[in-house]
Amino acid sequence: MKILATGSYCEAVHEDVPPLKSLVESATGSSVRRIGRFIQLALIGAGRCLKPGTAPAGTGVYLASGRGDLEVTLTVLRDIFERHEAPMPLSFINTVSNSACYYLARTLQINGPSAFATSRYAPFESALRLASLDLENGVPNALVGAVDVCVPPVCEHRQRICVGADATVGEASHWLLLAPRDDPAPALGYVPLVRSFPDRAGLWDWLNTQRRWAADTVLAVGQHLEPASLPQLQAASGIDAVFDYRSRLPCFDSQSAAATGSFLGQPGKARMVHVDGDPSGRFSVMLIERG
């Protein structure tokens, strides 16, 4: 896949969440009413990646999240279980996080397929794989992103996302606009491969194939890998250089979505191998190359 553009929003949250309305208007050129933070975040990041009305007909939307629209889901659950009331209809509808895809399509004026992928592990990589399948089958462009919202109080949010009591948490929206590799538009970069491995042996075999590129490649690791795994990955791949994009980020579920834009946004080596894992011993890999 060819990367045509990137767009992002990422901010730490210390006490109260910052207002987003003006950022939505700046990113999209319009005011969108009666939407919560999750949809606002999606519009900000996506609008910074793709201006309304500029995508070809049939462009698709592929949205990922670690936990979906937590804000509206918690509101609905409190209405039902604490107040013993029926939730507001619009809130209930928006608990289906694919509602954000509707607002993205309407605001950015795109009319292709849409999909929402949520997973504690590798949600962004899952959305990329869905987009690659559609690009192979005639979709002209794919708008792919990951959104994670922070719901105060911050002490409770830390518990929800399983981070330490002193960790800085945040919310984020990171997006890529993709096209088939033979698309004539200028490229920021490429995604030659997004792949999952069921076990360590399969990953190690693949990493060994990267040795021919090791001198011009950086290695990046996701948030779900233990720090001790980095030297092992370096030894398996022969890649000495490390790209640390995560030390600058607050804690949120889909940090891997920030890796591509961070890598392409600064000069350096020709490609990045990004590896993440899960507690079951499975691994996900993204290979990113500069344009």
N, C-alpha and C positions, 0 to 999 in steps of 0.2 A: 504494500500500500504506500501511496505517496502522501506526505504531510504537506498540506497547502497553507495551514495557518494554525496558530495556537491562541488560547485565551484563558485567563485565570483570575481568580480572586481567592485570597487566603489571608485570614486575620486571626490573631489570638483573641481569646475572650477571657477577661479577668473577673468581671463581676456581671455587669449588664451587657447584653448583646447590642451592638451598634445598629442604628437604623439603616435600612438598605434602599428605601424608596428612591432617593435621588440617584443612587448608583444604578438602579434598574433603568431609570429614564436616560441616564447618560450612556449606558451600554446599548440600549435598544432603540432609543429615540421616541419612546412612548411610555405612558403611564398605564400600568396594568393593575386593575382594581381587584380587591377581595381575594388576595393570595397570601399565603404564609411565607415564612422565611425560606423553607426548602425550595419552593418555586422561585422566589426572588433570587436566591443564590444561583440556581440553574440559569436564570435569565441573564444575570450579570456575567458569569463566566462564558456562556455560549454567545452572548451578544458581543463580547470582546473578541471572540473568535470569528464570528460570521455576522456581517451587517445584514439587516432585514432586506429581503427582496433581491439579494445578490446571488443566491444559490440556484443551480439549475433545477428544473422540474424533476421531481422524483427523489430529491435528496432525503436521506433517512436520518432519524434521530435515535441514538443509542445511549441511554442514560444508565449509569451504575451508581450504587451507594452501598456502604457497609451496613446500614440499618434503615434506610429509607427516610420518610418524613416523620421523624421522631416527635417533632413539635405537635403536629395535628393528631398523631396517634395517641400520645399521652393525654391530650385534651379530651379526645373521644372516650378513652378508657376511664378518665376521671368522671366524666359525665355519667357513664354507665354504672360504674362500681362504687364511686364515692357519693355522688349526688343522686343516684338512682333516677336519672333523667335520660330521655332519648337525646342523642347528640344532634347538633345542627346538621341539616342535610348536606350542605356543602363541605363541612368538615368530615363527615362520614365518607363522602365520595373521595375526598383527597387523601384518605388513609391508603387508598390504592395509589402508590407513588407514581405510577405511569401517568397520572393526571398531569404531572409536570411536563411530560412529553407533549401533551395537547397544547399547553401554554407556550412551549418553545416553538412548536410548529406554527401556531397562529401568529405569534409575535414576530417570528423571523421569516414568515411567509414561505414555508417549505411544506411539501405535501407527499413525501415518500413514506416508507414504512417506519414504524417506531417500535422500540423494545426497551424494557426496563429490567436490569439485572441487579439483584441484591444478594450479597453474600458476605459473611464475616471475612472471608479470605479471597483475595484476587477478584474483587468485583469489576475493577476497571479492565483487567485482562480478559474477563469474560465478555464484556461489552465489545472490546476490540475484535474478539474472535467472531462474534455475531455480525459485526460490521463487515469483516473481511469476507464472510460467506455471501452477504448481499452484494458487495462490490464485485465479486466474481460472477454474479448472476444478473448484472445489468443496472444496479443502482449507481447513478453517476457520482455522487458524493455522499459521504457519511459524516455526520456531526456526532462525535463520540466524547462523552465526558463522565465525570464522577462528581457527586455532590454529597457533602456531609454537613449536617447542621448541628449546632450546639444549643442545648436546651438548659437554661439555668434552673435551679442554682448549680453553680459550677461544681460544687463538691459532689452533688448527685450525678452530674454528667461524667465526672471522672470514674465513678463506680460503674456506670453503664458501659463505658468503653474500656474498662479494665486497665486503667493506668494509675500510677501512684498518687498519693494525696497532695504532693507538691508539683505534679506535672502541669505544664502549661497546655491548656486545651484550646482548640480553635475550630473554625468552620471554613470550608473550602469548596471551590468549584473550578475544576481544571478540565479543559476541552481541547480536542484536536479536530480539525477539518481534514478529512481524508478523501482520496480519489484513487482509482486504479493506477497502477504503476505506469501505464502507457498514456495517461492523461497528459495533454500538452501543456498544462499550466505549470508555472515555475514551482519548484519544490523547495521547502525548507529542509526536508529530510525524508526518510523512508522508514517503514516498518516492515523489514523483510520477513520477520517471523514473530508470531505469538504462539506459544506452545505450553502445554502442561505435561508433566512427567509423573507417573504414578509412584515412583520410588527414586531413591538416591542413585541406584545403579544406572538408570536411564539418563538421569541428568549428568552424571559423571561421564558417560560415554559421549554425550553431545558436547559437553564442555571441552573434551579432548580435541574435538574437531575445530575449535576456535583457536588453537595454538598457531595456526598459520597467519592469523591476524593479530596476535597478542600484542605486538609492539605498537599498534595504532588503535588499541581498544582500551576502554575503561570498564571496570566492573562496579556495579551498584547493587546493593542489597536492600530488600524491603524490610518493613517493620516487624515482620513475623519470624525473621531468622535471628537466631542467637548470634551475638558478636563473635563468638568463637568459630562460627562457620565461615567467616570471611577468609582466614588463611587457608582453610581447606578448599574453598572455591578457587582461590588464587592458584593453589598448587595444581588443582585439576585442570584449570584452563590455561595456565601459563601467563595469565594477565596480572601484571604487577600493579598497574595504575588503578586507583580507586576513585570513584566519583561519589562524593558525599553530598547529597542533596537534602538529606533528612535533618541534619543538625540545625538547620535554619527554620524548620517547620514546627508549629505547635502540633499537639497530638490530635489526630482525627483518623477515621477508619481507612480511607482510600489514599494513603500517602503515595502509593506507586503512580497514581495519576499525575503527580507533580513532577515525576522524573524526566519525562520527555521534554516538556517545555523548559525545564531548568537546564538540561543538557544542551539543547539547541540554542538556548539563549546566551551562551557564553562560549568563547573560542576554546578549542581543545582538540582532542584526538578524534579520529574519523567515526568511531562507532562506540556504542554502549551496550553491554550485556547486563540486563537487570534481572535479578533472581529473587524470588520470594518463596515462602513455603507455608505449610500449615501443620498443625499438631499431628495429623495423620501420616506425615512423612511424604506428602505430595508436594510438588514444586511447580511454579509457573515462571516462564521466561519471556521477556520481551527483548528483541534485538532492534536497536535504533541506529540508523546511519544518517550522517549529515547529507544535505543536498549538494 
